[in-house]
Amino acid sequence: MSTPQASSSSHNQLDTKAEAWSALFSEPMSDLVKRYTSSVFFDKRMWQADIQGSLAHAEMLSAQKIIAAEDFAAIQKGMAQITAEIEAGSFDWKLDLEDVHLNIEARLTQLVGDAGKRLHTGRSRNDQVATDVRLWLRGEIDLIEGLLVELQRSLVEVAGKNVDVILPGFTHLQVAQPVSFAHHLLAYVEMFKRDAERMLDVRKRVNVLPLGSAALAGTTYPLDRERVARTLGMEGVSQNSLDGVSDRDFAIEFTAAASLCMVHISRLSEELIIWMSQNFGFIRIADRFTTGSSIMPQKKNPDVPELARGKTGRVVGHLMGLITLMKGQPLAYNKDNQEDKEPLFDTVDTLKDTLRIFAEMIGGQVNPATGAKEGGITVNAGNMRAAALKGYATATDLADYLVKKGLPFRDAHETVAHAVKLATQKGVDLTELPLAELQAFNPNIEADVFDALSLEGSLNARNTLGGTAPVQVRAQLAKHQARLG
């Protein structure tokens, strides 16, 4: 075993890409190809995963007597110094060394000599890269799951204050039936709850160890792959070395889950944009999430929801890119797979930033100076109610009323259509038609019909599991509050 060497600002070992793998090549790589094939300036974000995986591999090599305990100790010391250098911003990332993996290995070899060279025993960059991506993505999924919880909490908090606020529910963007505003918000809570569940399910397939697959066929060294998996907290070990190094299903699956989450964000964005417009005036978004116009001084634009709606296309595009990347690849590893990282990294960044800003935009934030929660969306209950009174939102309630009087539903439906036609001609709501005129359509209609036709009567009547009746909405709120903590 070599003695650890003193630190230096330049790498002495693995100083060119050719030296990184063999002496086979007779000429150096051109600068153009170096730039074209290098990934270090975007994959260096995986440095912690690379060091974590390398230390687990080295510990196993030492336990299996494949390298000496002294070598493992030297590797640990060297990795600790590399960690400190990267965290301090003094690590010299080199384009010549292509990627995060070779940069760290070269610096390690410079620091600890032959012990650093022994680290790569029993592994290839193929299974090393696959392991690092999985370790990195696992941590990001955990962060995203937490952000999804925060967004749900924000929605639940606003919903809890607006159970009795009524707005029109729409189908085909036409007034359909009145609903509780809280009920509407809880629909998005359900969506983001499913998104969180999907992320946790994807995590299980991300959290599988390919290390030990080596280049493609496994290795001749007596590795204990299960030991490495336990050390890294992974739930399993890949069972086929060819699949272990070439599988990117987990990245595609994550990006698919992220795309669906962004679709939910986009749907919510569309509603926030509509609700904020002067024609609706249902809500106001805090000023710090909006912008003005360079020419029209009266404008307040919902830039955050609009941009999130646009970024959804960006994430869905990454999903299409990853699927296309993999569609024609033969087994096993191919250089094409270097192109998996930038779309994956950007998907993670976009989703995290979007979730974080939406949680604050909806729920507000605590002012550190006052301790009070400020911002978020402000609800205009009066405008919502006025809109719910348009479009004959309680017409179905009149049909249900007639059914309870013994009329078959199809007949009741036809009767109410005639009543709506009359109300439209007179320019009034159903509740504004005199009782005598309503009774002309069906003699069983009595004075209590006006209770059924009121907005509150309509909500209260839908007292079934999952319905918009305030008692049901409060029950759902309690369940979400207990679940989210």
SEKOL-48871 format. One record per residue: x, y, z of N, C-alpha, C in turn. Coordinates in steps of 0.02 Angstrom, whole numbers, plus 32768, in hexadecimal, padded with zeros to 4 digits. Example, Ala and Ser with C-alpha at 12.3 -4.5 7.8 and 13.67 -1.06 7.14 Angstrom:
% SEKOL-48871
82947EE4818682677F1F818682947F5B8186 82827F90816282AC7FCB816582858002818A 
END
This chain:
% SEKOL-48871
802A7FC48000800080008000802C803E8000 801980707FD9804080AD7FD5802E80DC800E 805C8108801F805081398053802A81748036 7FF8818D80597FD381C78040800282018031 7FF782217FF9802282577FE38005829A7FF8 802E82CD7FF68018831180087FE8832B7FD4 7FBE835A7FEA7F8D83787FBD7FB083A57F8B 7F9283AA7F507FAB83D77F1C7F6F83F17EF6 7F76842B7ED87F3E84497EB47F34842A7E6F 7F6484047E577F5D83E57E157F5C839A7E1B 7F3E83777DEB7F3A832F7DEC7F7983137DCC 7F9982E37DED7FD382C27DD17FC382807DB1 7F8B82627DC67F7982217DAC7F3C82287D7E 7F3381FA7D507EFA81F97D227EF2823E7D02 7F2C825B7CEB7F2A82A07CD57F0C82AA7C90 7F0482757C6A7EE0827A7C2B7EAD82427C27 7E7C824B7BFB7E4982177BF57E6681D57BDE 7E9981D87BB37EB781997B9C7ED481727BD6 7EF781977C047F1381757C3E7EDE815A7C6D 7EA281747C687E6D815D7C947E5981167C87 7E6480FD7C4A7E4F80B87C3F7E85808B7C22 7EB280A37BF67EE780777BDD7F19809E7BB5 7F4F807C7BA27F83809A7B787F7980867B2F 7F3E80717B1E7F3180577ADA7F35808D7AA5 7F2680CB7AB77F1C80FE7A857F5E811F7A72 7F66812E7A337FA581497A197FA581947A11 7F6B81B47A197F6881FC7A157F3582167A46 7F3F82537A5F7F10826D7A907ECE82807A70 7E9B82847A997E5982997A827E5B82E37A71 7E3882F57A3C7E36833C7A287E0E83647A5A 7E1E83A57A5E7DFA83D17A8D7DAF83D37A7D 7D9F83D27A3C7D5983D37A297D3483967A44 7D53835B7A3D7D33831E7A567D30831E7AA2 7D63833A7AC27D62833F7B0B7D2583667B22 7D1A839F7B027CE183C87B157C9F83A57B05 7C9E83827ACD7C6083617AB77C4D83277AE4 7C7F83037AFC7C7182C67B237C7382D17B6E 7C8C830A7B847C9283167BCC7C4E83227BEC 7C48830B7C2A7C0A83167C507C1783357C94 7C5883437CA37C6983557CE77C4683957CFF 7C3983C37CD17C1E84037CE87BD284007CF4 7BB383C77CE57B6D83BF7CFC7B6583837D2A 7B9183507D257B8883177D527BAE831D7D94 7BD483547D9B7BF8835C7DDB7BC883657E16 7B8983747E087B5983797E3F7B5083367E62 7B6682FF7E437B5F82BD7E627B9C82AB7E8C 7BC782DB7E9D7C0582CA7EBF7BFA82A77F02 7BC782BD7F277BBA829C7F677BA682537F5E 7B7C82467F2C7B6882017F1E7BA481D87F08 7BD181F67EE07C0B81D27EC87C3981BE7F02 7C4381ED7F307C6D81DE7F6A7C4C81AB7F97 7C0B81B37FA27BE681847FCC7BEA813D7FAF 7BDE81367F6F7BE280F47F4F7C2880D77F50 7C5A81027F457C9F80EB7F457CB580D27F8A 7CA080F67FBD7CB280E180017C91809E8013 7C5380957FFF7C318056800D7C53801D7FE7 7C68802A7FA97C8B7FF87F817CCE7FE87FA1 7CF3801B7FB77D3580107FD67D2E7FE98018 7CFB7FF9803F7CF17FD5807E7CE57F8B8071 7CBE7F7C803D7CB07F37802B7CF07F148011 7D177F377FE87D567F1A7FD07D847F088009 7D867F33803B7DB07F2680767D947EEB809E 7D537EE980A97D347EB280CE7D3F7E6F80AB 7D417E7080687D4A7E3480407D947E238035 7DC17E4A80547E0A7E40804E7E237E498007 7DFE7E707FE07E137E7D7F9B7E457EB77F9A 7E3C7EE77FC97E6F7F1A7FD57E7F7F19801F 7EBA7F3480317ECF7F3480777EA77F67809F 7EA27F5A80DF7E807F89810B7EA17FCE810A 7EE47FCD81017F09800D80FE7EF4803580C0 7EE78011808A7ED08033804D7E8C80548059 7E60802F80797E1D804B80887E23808980B4 7E4E808680E77E5780C081137E7280FC80EB 7EA080EF80BD7EBB812580957E8581428066 7E5D8117804B7E26812E801F7DF5815A8047 7DE5814480847DB8816C80AE7DD681B180BC 7E1681B380CC7E3681F380DA7E378220809D 7E47820280647E49822980267E0582448013 7DD1821B801A7D8E8231800A7D7782698039 7D8C826680777D7A829B80A67D9882DE8090 7DD782DB80777DF6831980607DD583328020 7DC483047FF37DA283187FB57D5F83387FC6 7D3B831C7FF57CFB8339800A7D0483808023 7D37838A804C7D4583CD80677D5683FD802F 7D7D83E67FFE7D9084127FC67D5384267F9B 7D2883F57F8E7CED84047F647CBF84347F89 7CB584277FC97C8984527FF17CA484997FF7 7CE8849F7FF77D0784E17FFC7D0C85037FB8 7CFC84E07F827CFF84FD7F407D4584FF7F23 7D7584DA7F417DBA84DC7F2A7DCE84A07F00 7D9F84727EF67DAF84367ECE7DB7844A7E85 7DEB84307E657DFA84427E1F7DDA840F7DF0 7D9E84217DD77D7C83F57DA77D9D83FC7D63 7DB183C47D457DD783C57D077DAF83A77CCD 7DAB83CD7C977D8A83B67C5B7DAB83787C3F 7DEE83747C447E12833A7C297DFC82F97C49 7DE582FD7C867DD182C17CAB7D8782AF7CA1 7D6682D27C767D2582BF7C597CEA82C57C87 7CEC82A57CC17CAF82A37CEB7CC182A77D34 7C8D82A97D5D7C9682AE7DA57CBD82727DC1 7CB282387DA47CD081FB7DBE7D1C81FB7DB6 7D34820A7D7A7D7C820A7D6E7D9E82457D91 7D7C827D7D987D9982B57DBC7DA682A37E05 7D7582837E247D7E82707E6A7DB282397E71 7DB182087E457DE281D27E497E2981EC7E3F 7E32821A7E107E7582367E037E8E825C7E40 7E6382847E5E7E7882A97E9A7E8782797ED3 7E5F82467EDB7E6B82147F0F7EAF81F37F05 7EBF81E07EC87EFF81BF7EBA7F3981EE7EC7 7F2E822E7EB87F63825F7EC87F6E82637F13 7F38825F7F397F3D82667F817F5882277FA4 7F4481EC7F8E7F5481AF7FB37F7A817B7F8A 7F8C818C7F4D7FB6815F7F267F9381207F10 7FB580E77F167F9B80A87EFC7F5880937F1B 7F4C80A87F587F0C80977F777ED380B47F4D 7EDC80F07F337EAA810E7F087EA080E77EC8 7ED780CB7EAD7ED280A37E707EAD80617E7D 7EB180487EBA7E9180087ECA7E4580107ED4 7E2D804D7EDE7DE680577EEA7DBB803B7EB2 7DD3803F7E747DAA802B7E3B7DA97FE07E30 7DC97FBA7E5C7DC97F727E577D827F567E59 7D707F2D7E287D2F7F0B7E297CF57F367E12 7D047F717DF67CCD7F9B7DDD7CE37FBD7D9C 7CB17FD57D787CBC7FFB7D3A7C99803D7D42 7CAB806D7D177C8480AB7D197C3B809E7D07 7C2F80697CE27BEA805A7CCE7BBD804E7D0A 7BD380217D377BA980157D727BB1804C7DA7 7BEB806F7DA67BF580A67DD37BC680E07DC3 7BC180F17D837B9481277D6F7B4C81157D80 7B3880D87D6E7AF380C37D7B7AE380C77DC6 7B1380B67DF07B0980B97E387B0381017E50 7B30812C7E377B3081717E4D7AEF81947E3B 7AD681887DFE7A9781A87DEA7A5E81927E17 7A5E81527E287A2881397E537A2D81577E9A 7A6A815B7EB57A7281777EF77A5D81C17EF8 7A7381E57EC57A61822C7EC17A1582347EBA 79F7820E7E8E79AF82167E81798682027EBE 799D81CF7EE2797A81BB7F1F797481F57F50 79AB82197F5A79A982537F87797C828A7F6E 797B82947F2C795082C87F10790682B57F16 78F782767F0E78B1825F7F17789A826C7F5E 78C682617F8E78B3826E7FD478A482B87FDE 78CB82E47FBF78BE832C7FC4787C833E7FA2 787083217F68783283307F4377F583187F69 77FA82DE7F8877C182C57FAF77B182F57FE8 77E58311800777DA8342803C77BA83828022 77CE83987FE677B183D47FC8776883C87FB5 7758838C7F9F7712837B7F9076E7837D7FCF 77038369800676DF836D804676D283B68057 770683E1804E76FD8428805E76C884488032 76C684377FF2769484537FC6764E843C7FDB 764883FD7FED760783E4800575F184098045 7621841580727611843A80AF75F8848080A0 761784A1806F760184E4805D75BA84E38042 75AB84B38018756884AE7FFC7535849E8033 754784718060751A845F8097750E849B80C4 754284C280D0753B84FD80FB750A852F80DD 7511853D809D74E3856C807D749C854E807A 7498850E806C745784ED8069743384F180AC 745984E880E1743B84E98124741A852B8135 742F85618116741385A3812373D885B380F4 73CB858780C5739A85978091736885608083 7356853A80B67327850380AE72E3851D8098 72CD855480B4728A856E80A6728985A1806C 72C285AC804D72C485D8801372AE85B07FD6 728085CC7FB0726285A87F78727985C87F36 728F859E7F08729E85B57EC4727D85867E92 7276859C7E547258856E7E24728A85377E10 727384FA7E10729984C47DF2728A84C37DA8 72BC84B37D8072B584B67D3872BD84717D18 729984647CE372AB84317CB372A984537C6F 72D984427C4472E084647C0372EA84AF7C0C 730184C47C477309850A7C5B72C7852F7C59 7291850A7C60724E85267C677236851A7CAE 7210854A7CC971F885417D0D71D085017D13 71E284D77D4371C284967D4A719B84917D8B 71BF848E7DC4719E848A7E0571C984B07E37 71AA84CA7E6B71D284EC7E9F71F984BA7EC9 723684CF7EDB726084A57F05728184D17F3A 729684B17F6E72BE84D37FA1730484E17F84 731E851D7F907361852D7F78739484FE7F98 738984EC7FD673B684BC7FF873B484797FD4 737984647FBF737284257F9B739B84277F5A 7399845F7F3973BF84677EFB740A84617F08 742384837F3C746A847F7F4C747F84397F60 745284167F84746383D27F9A746983A17F5F 744B83B27F27745583897EEB749F83897ED8 74C183C27EDE750883C57ECF753283A27F05 751A83A57F43753C83807F78753E83357F66 7506831C7F4D750482D67F38753682C87F00 753B82F67ED0756A82EC7E9975B282EA7EB3 75C4831A7EDE7609831C7EF6761782E47F27 75E482CB7F4875EC82907F7275FF82537F46 75DD824C7F0E75EF82167EE0763682207EC4 7648825E7EB7768C826B7E9F76C082557ED2 76B382647F1276E2824F7F4676E582037F4B 76AD81E37F4576AC81997F4776D3817C7F0C 76CC819B7ED176F081847E96773B818C7EA0 774F81C57EBD779681D07EC977B3819B7EF8 778F818B7F2D77A781587F5B77A981147F3A 777B81077F0D777C80C77EE977B780C47EB9 77C380FB7E9577FD80FE7E68783E80F47E90 784081117ECC787C810D7EF5789280C47F00 786280977F06787380517F12789D80357ED8 788C80497E9B78B0802F7E6178EF80567E53 78F280947E6B793080BA7E677964809D7E98 794C80887ED1797780747F09798F802C7F03 79AA801B7EC979C57FD87EBA7A0D7FE07EA5 7A397FB67EBD7A817FBD7EB27A9A7F997E74 7AB57FBE7E427AD47F9E7E097B1F7F917E13 7B3D7FB07E467B857FA97E507B977F5F7E5A 7BCB7F4A7E387BDE7F037E377BCF7EE37DF4 7BA87F077DCA7B9B7EEF7D867BD97EF97D5B 7C067F267D727C437F377D4E7C317F547D09 7C577F437CD67C4C7F617C947C0A7F497C76 7BFE7F077C7A7BC07EEA7C617BB57EA27C75 7BEB7E7F7C897BE77E367C937BF37E217CDA 7BF87E517D087C0B7E3F7D4C7C577E417D53 7C717E257D897CB97E2A7D967CD37DE87DB2 7D147DDE7DAD7D347DA17DC77D457DA77E11 7D3E7DE37E2D7D4E7DEC7E747D137DD67E9F 7D217DBC7EDA7CEB7DA37F067CC87DDB7F2B 7CA27E037F077C807E3C7F257C447E257F4F 7C367E4C7F827BF97E427FAA7BCB7E7C7F9A 7BA47E757F667B797EAB7F4F7B437EBC7F81 7B297E897FA27AF57E967FD47B0F7EC2800D 7B4E7EB9801E7B6D7EE280537B6D7F2C803E 7B817F3880007B827F7C7FE77B3B7F9A7FE8 7B0B7F727FD37AC67F897FD27AAF7F9C8019 7AC07F73804A7AAD7F83808F7ACF7FC380A7 7B0E7FCA80967B33800580AB7B148044808F 7AFD804180517AE0807B802F7A958083803C 7A78805580637A31805A80717A06804B8035 7A1E8020800879F780107FCD79CF7FD07FD9 79977FCC7FB679667F987FC579727F567FA0 79A07F567F7179AD7F197F4C79EA7F217F21 79FB7EEB7EFE7A357EE87ED27A1D7ED37E8D 7A357EF47E597A227EE07E157A367E977E09 7A0B7E727DE87A137E2A7DE07A337E167D9E 7A3E7E457D727A5C7E367D317A8D7E6D7D21 7ACC7E5B7D167B007E8E7D0D7AF57EB87CCE 7ADC7E9A7C997ACE7EC07C5C7A997EF57C69 7A647EE17C8B7A2E7F0F7C9B7A467F427CCE 7A707F2E7CFC7A877F5A7D317AA97F987D16 7AD37F917CE27AF87FCA7CC97AD27FF27C94 7AA07FD37C747A7E7FF47C3C7A38800D7C4D 7A1D7FF97C8679D9800C7C9779D480567CA7 79A780787C86799680BD7C99794A80C37CA1 7928808B7CAA78E0808D7CB678CF80B97CF2 78F980B67D2578EB80DC7D6278EB81277D54 7917813E7D28791981857D1778DC81987CEE 78C8816D7CC0788C817A7C98784E81797CC5 784B81497CF2781181437D1E780C81807D4C 784581967D66784481D37D8F782C820F7D67 784682167D2A783382507D0277EA824C7CEE 77CF82107CE5778882097CD7775F82207D13 7774820C7D4F775182217D8C7756826D7D95 779182887D85779B82D07D8A777082F47D57 776A82D97D1B774082F77CE776F782FA7CFD 76DF82C47D1A769A82C37D31768F82F67D69 76C082FB7D9676BB832D7DCB76B983737DAD 76E283807D7B76E283C17D5B76A183CE7D36 7682839A7D1B764083A17CFB760D83B97D2F 7611839D7D6B75E483B37DA175F283FC7DB4 7632840E7DB7764484537DC4762884807D8D 762D84697D4F761684907D1675CA849B7D18 75A584677D2B755D846E7D30754A84A17D67 756C849C7D9F756184CD7DD5757485137DBD 75AC85187D9975C185597D7F758C85787D52 7570854F7D27753C85687CF9750185857D21 74ED85637D5674B5857C7D7E74C885BC7DA3 750485BE7DBE751A85FB7DE1751A86377DB1 7531862B7D74753386607D4274EC86797D31 74BF86497D277479865B7D18745A867E7D53 746286637D8F744386807DCA745D86C67DD8 749B86D47DC674B987157DD474A3874A7DA2 748D87357D67747A87657D33743F87907D4A 743B87CD7D2F740687FB7D4473C187E07D34 73BB87B77D017379879C7CEF735F876B7D24 738C874F7D4C737887237D82738287467DC6 73BF875B7DD473CD877E7E1273C287537E50 73CE87127E4A73C386E57E8373FA86EA7EB8 743786F67EA1747086F77ECF749F87317EBE 74CB873F7EED7503876B7EE0754287467EF4 757587497ECA75B6872A7ED975E487607EF4 760887507F28763587807F49766487A07F15 767287E07F1F769788067EED76DB87E87EDD 76FB87C87F0D773F87B07F00774087757ECF 7705875B7EBE770287257E8D76E7873D7E49 76E1877F7E4276C5879B7E0576F587D07DE9 76E987E47DAB771088197D8C76E1884B7D6B 76FD88857D5976D788B77D3676E688B77CEC 76C988E77CCA76D388EF7C827701892A7C75 772A89247C407757895B7C2F773289967C0F 76F3898B7BFA76CE89C07BD7768A89CE7BF6 766C899C7C17762989A37C33762C89A57C7F 762889DF7C9D763489E57CE6760189C27D12 75C889B17CF6759489927D1F759E89477D27 75CD892A7D0175D388E17CFE75F588C37D3B 75DC88897D5075FD885F7D8175F988187D65 763187FF7D4E763387C07D28764687847D54 7622874C7D4D763187107D75766B86E87D57 76A787067D5976E186E87D3676F486A37D51 76EF869A7D937704865A7DB076D986217D96 769686257D9B766D85EF7D7F767785E77D34 767F861E7D10768986197CC876C985F57CB7 76FF86077CDB773F85E77CCE773E859E7CE1 771D858E7D18771785477D2C76F185207CF7 76BE853E7CDB7698851E7CA476C785117C69 76F385417C5A772385377C25775885047C35 777185037C7377A584D47C87778C848C7C86 774A84837C89772F84407C83774384217C40 773F84487C0B775484307BCA779E841D7BC8 77C584437BED780D84347BF2781A83F07C11 77F783E27C48780183A17C6B77E583687C41 77AB83717C23778F833C7BF877BE83317BBD 77DE83667BA4780E835E7B6F784A83347B84 7860833C7BC2789783137BDB788382C97BDD 784482BC7BEF782C82777BEF783082597BA9 7819827F7B78781D82677B337865825C7B1D 7891828A7B3378D782847B2278F782457B3E 78E882357B7C790581FA7B9C78EA81BA7B7C 78AA81B87B6D788E817D7B4C78AF81737B08 78B781AA7AE378D781A57AA1792081917AA7 794181AA7ADB798781987AE77991814D7AED 7962812C7B0E796B80E57B1D794F80B67AE7 792680D07ABA78FE80A47A90792780787A61 7963808E7A4C798880677A1A79C9804A7A34 79D3804B7A757A1480367A907A187FEA7A98 7A4B7FCB7A7B7A577F847A8A7A787F7D7ACE 7A767F437AEB7A9A7F377B297AE57F367B1C 7B127F4E7B487AFD7F657B8A7B057FB17B8D 7B3A7FCA7BAD7B4280127BB37B5780317B71 7B3C806C7B627B5080947B287B5B80DC7B3D 7B8580FF7B1A7B9581447B2B7B5781717B27 7B25815B7B017AE681807AFE7ACD81927B44 7ADA81647B737ABD816C7BB67AD981A77BDC 7B0F81C57BC47B2682037BE27AF082397BDC 7AC682327BA87A9282647B9C7A55825C7BCA 7A58822D7BF87A2082267C277A2282597C5F 7A5D82767C6B7A65829D7CA87A4982E37CA4 7A5783077C6F7A3E834C7C6B79F283507C6D 79CD83277C477984832A7C4F796C83147C94 798E82E37CB1797B82CD7CF4798983037D27 79C483227D2379D683577D5279A583927D4B 799683A57D0D796A83DE7D03792383CF7D19 790D83927D1078CB837E7D2878C683857D74 78F9836D7D9678FB83727DDF78FB83BC7DF5 792683E47DD7792A842A7DEA78E9844F7DDD 78CB84437DA3788D84657D91785484517DC0 784F84117DCF781983FA7DFA782284157E41 785E84117E5C786A842A7EA0785C84757EA5 7875849C7E76786984E47E79781F84F47E74 77FC84D17E4877B584DE7E3E778C84CD7E7C 779984937E997775847F7ED5778284AF7F0F 77C084C47F1577D284F17F4C77AE85357F46 77AE85507F0A778F85927F007743858E7F04 772585567EEE76DC85507EF276C585487F3A 76EB85247F6276D8851D7FA876D685617FCA 7706858C7FBA770885CF7FD876D485FC7FB9 76CA85F77F77769B86237F56765486177F6E 764385D87F7C75FF85C87F9275F785D37FDD 762685BA8004761F85BD804C763D85F9806E 7669861D804A768A8656806876CA8641808C 76EA867280AB7727866380D17728868C8111 774F86748141775386968182778486D0817C 776E870C8190779A8746819277C7873F81CF 7809873A81C57835873081FF783587698230 782387A48218782287DE824577E687DE8273 77AD87C98258776F87CB8280775787878299 776E875382787757870F828A771486FF826D 76F6872F824876B48724822A76BC870781E4 768A86E181CF768B86C4818C766D86F7815C 769087038125767B873680F67678871980AF 7652873B808576518729803F762386EF8030 763586C97FFE760986957FE675D286B27FBC 759E868B7FB1756686A37F8A752F86BE7FB8 751186F57FA274D987147FC6749987047FA1 746886EB7FC4742A86D47FA673F5870B7FA7 73D487167F6E739C87447F6A735B871B7F69 7341870E7FA4730686E27FAB72C987007F89 72C387437F8A728987637F6C728687587F21 72BE875F7EFF72BF87547EB772B2870B7EA6 72CC86DE7ECF72BF86977EC3727486887EC8 725686A47EFC720E86977F0771E486B47ECE 71F686F17EB971D187117E8371D686E77E43 721186CB7E37721986A27DFB71F286617E00 71ED86457E3D71C886077E47717D86117E3C 7166864F7E42711F865D7E38710D86667DEF 714186657DC47135866A7D7C713586247D5D 7112861D7D26711785DE7D0170EB85A77D1B 70BD85B67D49708D85837D6170B185467D7E 70DF85567DAD710985217DCA70E184EF7DF4 70A485027E09707D84D47E34704584B17E0C 704B84B27DCA701784917DA1701284477DB1 704A84267DBC704983DF7DCC702683D37E0F 702C84037E3B700A83FC7E7C6FBE83FD7E73 6FA684247E446F5E84247E376F4983E07E1A 6F7383C47DEF6F6383817DD46F61834D7E0C 6F9383517E396F9583227E716F57832B7E9E 6F4283697EA76F0783797ECF6ECA83567EB1 6EC3835A7E6F6E89833B7E4E6E8C82EE7E52 6EC882D37E4E6ED0828A7E546EB782747E99 6EC8829A7ECC6EB382897F106E6682907F17 6E4782B47EE86DFE82BA7EE86DDE82827EBE 6E0882567EA36DED821C7E7F6DF5821E7E34 6E1182537E196E1982587DD16E5782327DBA 6E54820B7D856E9081EA7D6B6EC4821E7D58 6F05820E7D606F3982407D576F38825E7D10 6F2F82357CDD6F2F824F7C996EF682817C8E 6EBD82737CAC6E8582A27CA86E9482E27CCF 6EB482D87D086EC683127D316EF8833E7D0C 6F28831E7CEA6F5B83417CC36F39836C7C8D 6F0883507C6B6EE583747C366EBC83AD7C53 6E9C83A27C8B6E7483D77CAB6EA084127CBF 6EDA84037CDC6F0784397CF26F2384607CB6 6F2F843D7C7F6F47845F7C436F1684947C2C 6ED584857C306EA284B67C1E6EA184F07C4F 6EAC84E17C8F6EAE85167CC16EEA85447CB7 6F2385277CA76F5F854F7C996F54857B7C5B 6F33855F7C296F2585857BEC6EFA85C27BFC 6EC885B97C276E9E85F27C3A6EC686257C61 6EEE860E7C906F17863C7CB96F4886627C8D 6F6386417C5A6F9186627C2C6F6D86987C05 6F3286887BEE6F0B86BA7BC86EFA86F67BF3 6EEE86EB7C336EDC87227C606F1987447C7E 6F5587267C736F9287437C8E6F97873F7CD9 6F7E87097CF76F8087007D3F6F9D86BC7D50 6FAD86B47D906FC486727DA86F8786477DB8 6F9286067DBC6F5B85D87DCD6F3A85EC7E0F 6F6386037E3E6F4886167E806F1D86547E7C 6F2286797E456EFB86B77E3D6EB986AC7E18 6EAE866E7E006E6D865F7DE16E3986587E19 6DFF86757E116DCB866C7E446DB886237E4C 6DA286117E876D8E85CC7E956D5985B47E64 6D2A85E07E536CF485CD7E266D0F85B97DE1 6D4285DD7DCA6D5E85CC7D896D83858A7D8C 6DA5857D7DC36DC6853C7DCA6D9385047DCE 6D5D85107DF16D2984DC7DF86D0784CE7DB6 6D0984FD7D876CED84F17D456D1284BA7D21 6D5184B07D336D78847B7D136D6B84387D35 6D5C843A7D776D4B83FD7D9C6D2684117DDB 6CE983F97DE46CC0840E7E1E6CDC83F67E61 6D0A83C77E606D2683AE7E9F6D5983DE7EBE 6D6C84107E996D9C84417EB46D7A846A7EEB 6D9D846F7F246D8384947F5C6DB484CB7F71 6DA484F17FA36DCC852A7FB86E1385167FCE 6E1A84D87FE66E5C84C27FFD6E8E84BB7FC4 6E7784C37F866EA484BC7F4D6EDB84F17F4F 6ECB852B7F6C6EFD85617F6C6F3885517F9B 6F2B85297FCD6F6385127FF76F9184E57FCE 6F7384B97FA66F9B848C7F7D6FC184B17F48 6FA584E97F306FC4850E7EFA6FF885417F13 6FFF854A7F54703285787F6D707785597F67 70AB85837F6570EF85697F607100853D7F9B 70EE85557FD770FD852D801370D784EC8013 709784EF7FFD706F84B27FF9708D84807FC9 70A784997F9170C7846E7F607104844B7F7D 712F84717FA0716B84537FBE715884207FF3 712B84348020711A8408805870F983C78041 70D883C9800870B6838E7FEE70E783587FD7 7124836C7FC77155833D7FAC718083207FE5 715D83038014717C82EA8051718D82A0804B 71B38290801771CC824C80107218824D8012 72368214801F727F82108023729E822C7FE4 72CA825E7FEB72E9827D7FB272C382B77F95 728882C67FB2725F82FC7F987274833F7FB2 725283747F9A726583B87FAB724183D47FE7 721483AE800771F383C68043722883DA8077 721F841380987252842A80C8726383F680FC 723283CE81137243839B8145727383678128 726A835680E87298832780C872DC834780BC 72DC838680A9731B83A9809C734483AD80DD 732283BC8114734683C081547362837C8169 733D83488159735683048168739582F68140 73958309810073D082FE80D6740B832980ED 73FB8366810274308391811C745283718159 7429835781857444833781C2747282FD81B0 745F82D6817D7488829D816874CB82B5814C 74C882E8812375068302810675338322813B 751583468169753C8365819E755F833181C9 753C82FB81D8755A82C58200759282A281D8 75878299819775B98277816D75F882A28165 75EF82E3815C7627830F814D764B8328818B 762B832281C5764A83368203764A8381820F 
END
